[in-house]
Structure formats: structure tokens, C-alpha cells
Amino acid sequence: MPEIAISALSIALLGGMSLWANRHFAKFERLPMQWSLTGKVNWSASRRLALMLTPVLATLTLLFVGLTFVASEALGSRESLTAAAAISGGFLGAHALHLYMISRTLSR
């Protein structure tokens, strides 16, 4: 059941990234959430919401996927391991990119 370990580790990493970003961006009340193709910020959210969105979404997604594996008796298969790793990696990459974009925007 390495899928559970991969999911738990990725959720912990996402949480750690958000905690670091919360301290790093503490002086900002709102953080950018979306950018246009020209780099202009389209909308922003409160710092808490902006930093919690990806970890919460990843937790819910990985929970749903894990329950699907259990229901289909696929837990422990090579396919379920690949899926858990790919989904976890996607969320980690997306969160890292979002934090990078926030940092780049706020440092201007």
C-alpha cells in the first residue's frame, strides 16, 4: 500500500510549502491566484485561502482516488501506484509553480 504513503507524504509536503509561504508572504493580506497571458493579475484571494486551496484540493482528490482504488480492489496494483504518484506529483508541481508566480509578482 505505498499509494497511501505517497499520498500522505505529498499532502505533508504541500502543507509544509504553504506554511513556509505563509511566513514568507506574511505582510501581504491578499495573494494573486490567476494571471493573464500578459502577466497581469486577474484576481486575488486572502492569503489563507490562496495557500490552503491546493493542499485541500489535493487531499480531497487523493482521498477520492484512494477510495476508488479500494472499491475496485485495485489498491496495491502497479496502476494504482502510478496514478497516486502522478496525481501527487501534479499537485506538488502546480503548488510550486503557484508559489513561484506569487513570489515573482510580489517582488516587482
PyRosetta script that sets phi, psi and omega in degrees:
from pyrosetta import init, pose_from_sequence

init()
pose = pose_from_sequence("MPEIAISALSIALLGGMSLWANRHFAKFERLPMQWSLTGKVNWSASRRLALMLTPVLATLTLLFVGLTFVASEALGSRESLTAAAAISGGFLGAHALHLYMISRTLSR")
pose.set_psi(1, 48.7)
pose.set_omega(1, 178.1)
pose.set_phi(2, -67.2)
pose.set_psi(2, -16.1)
pose.set_omega(2, 177.6)
pose.set_phi(3, -59.1)
pose.set_psi(3, -39.9)
pose.set_omega(3, -179.8)
pose.set_phi(4, -65.7)
pose.set_psi(4, -41.7)
pose.set_omega(4, 179.3)
pose.set_phi(5, -65.7)
pose.set_psi(5, -42.3)
pose.set_omega(5, 178.8)
pose.set_phi(6, -62.6)
pose.set_psi(6, -45.0)
pose.set_omega(6, -179.5)
pose.set_phi(7, -63.5)
pose.set_psi(7, -46.5)
pose.set_omega(7, -179.6)
pose.set_phi(8, -63.2)
pose.set_psi(8, -42.3)
pose.set_omega(8, 178.9)
pose.set_phi(9, -63.7)
pose.set_psi(9, -43.5)
pose.set_omega(9, -178.9)
pose.set_phi(10, -66.8)
pose.set_psi(10, -37.5)
pose.set_omega(10, 177.5)
pose.set_phi(11, -65.5)
pose.set_psi(11, -40.9)
pose.set_omega(11, 177.4)
pose.set_phi(12, -63.7)
pose.set_psi(12, -41.6)
pose.set_omega(12, 178.1)
pose.set_phi(13, -64.4)
pose.set_psi(13, -42.3)
pose.set_omega(13, 177.7)
pose.set_phi(14, -61.3)
pose.set_psi(14, -42.9)
pose.set_omega(14, 177.2)
pose.set_phi(15, -62.6)
pose.set_psi(15, -42.5)
pose.set_omega(15, 178.1)
pose.set_phi(16, -63.7)
pose.set_psi(16, -40.4)
pose.set_omega(16, 177.7)
pose.set_phi(17, -62.0)
pose.set_psi(17, -41.2)
pose.set_omega(17, -179.7)
pose.set_phi(18, -69.0)
pose.set_psi(18, -38.4)
pose.set_omega(18, 177.0)
pose.set_phi(19, -63.5)
pose.set_psi(19, -43.2)
pose.set_omega(19, 177.1)
pose.set_phi(20, -60.7)
pose.set_psi(20, -46.1)
pose.set_omega(20, -178.5)
pose.set_phi(21, -65.3)
pose.set_psi(21, -35.0)
pose.set_omega(21, 178.8)
pose.set_phi(22, -62.2)
pose.set_psi(22, -40.7)
pose.set_omega(22, 176.8)
pose.set_phi(23, -71.0)
pose.set_psi(23, -39.7)
pose.set_omega(23, -177.7)
pose.set_phi(24, -67.0)
pose.set_psi(24, -36.3)
pose.set_omega(24, -177.6)
pose.set_phi(25, -105.6)
pose.set_psi(25, 24.8)
pose.set_omega(25, -173.2)
pose.set_phi(26, -58.9)
pose.set_psi(26, -29.4)
pose.set_omega(26, -177.1)
pose.set_phi(27, -80.2)
pose.set_psi(27, -5.9)
pose.set_omega(27, -179.4)
pose.set_phi(28, -103.6)
pose.set_psi(28, 128.5)
pose.set_omega(28, 179.3)
pose.set_phi(29, -77.4)
pose.set_psi(29, -35.5)
pose.set_omega(29, -179.0)
pose.set_phi(30, -125.7)
pose.set_psi(30, 147.3)
pose.set_omega(30, -179.9)
pose.set_phi(31, -123.8)
pose.set_psi(31, 146.0)
pose.set_omega(31, 178.4)
pose.set_phi(32, -63.0)
pose.set_psi(32, 143.5)
pose.set_omega(32, 178.6)
pose.set_phi(33, -118.8)
pose.set_psi(33, -25.6)
pose.set_omega(33, -177.6)
pose.set_phi(34, -148.5)
pose.set_psi(34, 144.1)
pose.set_omega(34, -179.5)
pose.set_phi(35, -124.3)
pose.set_psi(35, 149.1)
pose.set_omega(35, 173.0)
pose.set_phi(36, -80.4)
pose.set_psi(36, 174.3)
pose.set_omega(36, 178.4)
pose.set_phi(37, -65.9)
pose.set_psi(37, -20.6)
pose.set_omega(37, 177.9)
pose.set_phi(38, -85.9)
pose.set_psi(38, -4.9)
pose.set_omega(38, 179.5)
pose.set_phi(39, 95.4)
pose.set_psi(39, 0.0)
pose.set_omega(39, 178.5)
pose.set_phi(40, -77.5)
pose.set_psi(40, 139.3)
pose.set_omega(40, 179.3)
pose.set_phi(41, -72.7)
pose.set_psi(41, 123.4)
pose.set_omega(41, 179.0)
pose.set_phi(42, -82.8)
pose.set_psi(42, -40.9)
pose.set_omega(42, 176.6)
pose.set_phi(43, -157.7)
pose.set_psi(43, 160.4)
pose.set_omega(43, -179.5)
pose.set_phi(44, -133.6)
pose.set_psi(44, 167.6)
pose.set_omega(44, 179.5)
pose.set_phi(45, -136.8)
pose.set_psi(45, 167.4)
pose.set_omega(45, 176.0)
pose.set_phi(46, -58.9)
pose.set_psi(46, 152.1)
pose.set_omega(46, -176.9)
pose.set_phi(47, -57.1)
pose.set_psi(47, -42.6)
pose.set_omega(47, -178.8)
pose.set_phi(48, -61.4)
pose.set_psi(48, -47.9)
pose.set_omega(48, 179.8)
pose.set_phi(49, -65.0)
pose.set_psi(49, -43.8)
pose.set_omega(49, -177.9)
pose.set_phi(50, -60.3)
pose.set_psi(50, -37.0)
pose.set_omega(50, -176.5)
pose.set_phi(51, -89.3)
pose.set_psi(51, -17.8)
pose.set_omega(51, 179.5)
pose.set_phi(52, -91.7)
pose.set_psi(52, -21.6)
pose.set_omega(52, -171.6)
pose.set_phi(53, -58.0)
pose.set_psi(53, -53.1)
pose.set_omega(53, -176.5)
pose.set_phi(54, -66.0)
pose.set_psi(54, -46.3)
pose.set_omega(54, 177.9)
pose.set_phi(55, -61.0)
pose.set_psi(55, -38.8)
pose.set_omega(55, 179.6)
pose.set_phi(56, -69.0)
pose.set_psi(56, -44.4)
pose.set_omega(56, 178.6)
pose.set_phi(57, -62.6)
pose.set_psi(57, -40.7)
pose.set_omega(57, 178.1)
pose.set_phi(58, -64.5)
pose.set_psi(58, -42.5)
pose.set_omega(58, 179.1)
pose.set_phi(59, -60.2)
pose.set_psi(59, -48.4)
pose.set_omega(59, -180.0)
pose.set_phi(60, -63.9)
pose.set_psi(60, -42.4)
pose.set_omega(60, -179.8)
pose.set_phi(61, -64.4)
pose.set_psi(61, -48.0)
pose.set_omega(61, -179.2)
pose.set_phi(62, -66.6)
pose.set_psi(62, -33.6)
pose.set_omega(62, 175.3)
pose.set_phi(63, -64.3)
pose.set_psi(63, -47.4)
pose.set_omega(63, 179.2)
pose.set_phi(64, -61.6)
pose.set_psi(64, -45.1)
pose.set_omega(64, 179.6)
pose.set_phi(65, -63.9)
pose.set_psi(65, -41.9)
pose.set_omega(65, 178.3)
pose.set_phi(66, -62.3)
pose.set_psi(66, -42.1)
pose.set_omega(66, 177.1)
pose.set_phi(67, -65.1)
pose.set_psi(67, -34.5)
pose.set_omega(67, 176.0)
pose.set_phi(68, -64.9)
pose.set_psi(68, -41.4)
pose.set_omega(68, 177.1)
pose.set_phi(69, -61.0)
pose.set_psi(69, -43.7)
pose.set_omega(69, -179.2)
pose.set_phi(70, -65.0)
pose.set_psi(70, -46.2)
pose.set_omega(70, -178.4)
pose.set_phi(71, -63.4)
pose.set_psi(71, -34.0)
pose.set_omega(71, -178.6)
pose.set_phi(72, -92.8)
pose.set_psi(72, 3.6)
pose.set_omega(72, -178.9)
pose.set_phi(73, 59.0)
pose.set_psi(73, 31.5)
pose.set_omega(73, 179.2)
pose.set_phi(74, -98.0)
pose.set_psi(74, -6.3)
pose.set_omega(74, -179.3)
pose.set_phi(75, -59.3)
pose.set_psi(75, 128.8)
pose.set_omega(75, -179.1)
pose.set_phi(76, 98.1)
pose.set_psi(76, -6.0)
pose.set_omega(76, 179.3)
pose.set_phi(77, -83.6)
pose.set_psi(77, 163.6)
pose.set_omega(77, 178.2)
pose.set_phi(78, -62.9)
pose.set_psi(78, -36.7)
pose.set_omega(78, -179.2)
pose.set_phi(79, -65.7)
pose.set_psi(79, -41.6)
pose.set_omega(79, -179.8)
pose.set_phi(80, -68.3)
pose.set_psi(80, -35.5)
pose.set_omega(80, 176.4)
pose.set_phi(81, -64.6)
pose.set_psi(81, -45.0)
pose.set_omega(81, 178.5)
pose.set_phi(82, -61.9)
pose.set_psi(82, -44.1)
pose.set_omega(82, -179.4)
pose.set_phi(83, -63.9)
pose.set_psi(83, -45.4)
pose.set_omega(83, 179.9)
pose.set_phi(84, -62.1)
pose.set_psi(84, -41.8)
pose.set_omega(84, 179.5)
pose.set_phi(85, -66.4)
pose.set_psi(85, -41.9)
pose.set_omega(85, -179.0)
pose.set_phi(86, -67.0)
pose.set_psi(86, -43.9)
pose.set_omega(86, 179.9)
pose.set_phi(87, -65.2)
pose.set_psi(87, -44.6)
pose.set_omega(87, 178.9)
pose.set_phi(88, -61.6)
pose.set_psi(88, -45.4)
pose.set_omega(88, 178.9)
pose.set_phi(89, -62.7)
pose.set_psi(89, -38.3)
pose.set_omega(89, 178.1)
pose.set_phi(90, -62.8)
pose.set_psi(90, -44.5)
pose.set_omega(90, 178.9)
pose.set_phi(91, -66.8)
pose.set_psi(91, -40.6)
pose.set_omega(91, 178.4)
pose.set_phi(92, -63.2)
pose.set_psi(92, -43.3)
pose.set_omega(92, 178.4)
pose.set_phi(93, -65.0)
pose.set_psi(93, -43.4)
pose.set_omega(93, 179.8)
pose.set_phi(94, -64.1)
pose.set_psi(94, -40.5)
pose.set_omega(94, -179.7)
pose.set_phi(95, -68.5)
pose.set_psi(95, -41.3)
pose.set_omega(95, 177.4)
pose.set_phi(96, -61.9)
pose.set_psi(96, -42.7)
pose.set_omega(96, 177.6)
pose.set_phi(97, -63.3)
pose.set_psi(97, -42.9)
pose.set_omega(97, 179.2)
pose.set_phi(98, -61.6)
pose.set_psi(98, -45.5)
pose.set_omega(98, 179.4)
pose.set_phi(99, -64.9)
pose.set_psi(99, -37.2)
pose.set_omega(99, 176.2)
pose.set_phi(100, -63.2)
pose.set_psi(100, -46.3)
pose.set_omega(100, -179.9)
pose.set_phi(101, -63.3)
pose.set_psi(101, -39.5)
pose.set_omega(101, 176.7)
pose.set_phi(102, -61.5)
pose.set_psi(102, -49.5)
pose.set_omega(102, -178.9)
pose.set_phi(103, -59.1)
pose.set_psi(103, -45.1)
pose.set_omega(103, -179.6)
pose.set_phi(104, -63.0)
pose.set_psi(104, -41.5)
pose.set_omega(104, -178.9)
pose.set_phi(105, -68.1)
pose.set_psi(105, -43.0)
pose.set_omega(105, -175.3)
pose.set_phi(106, -76.5)
pose.set_psi(106, -19.0)
pose.set_omega(106, 180.0)
pose.set_phi(107, -85.2)
pose.set_psi(107, -2.2)
pose.set_omega(107, 179.2)
pose.set_phi(108, -74.4)
pose.dump_pdb("model.pdb")
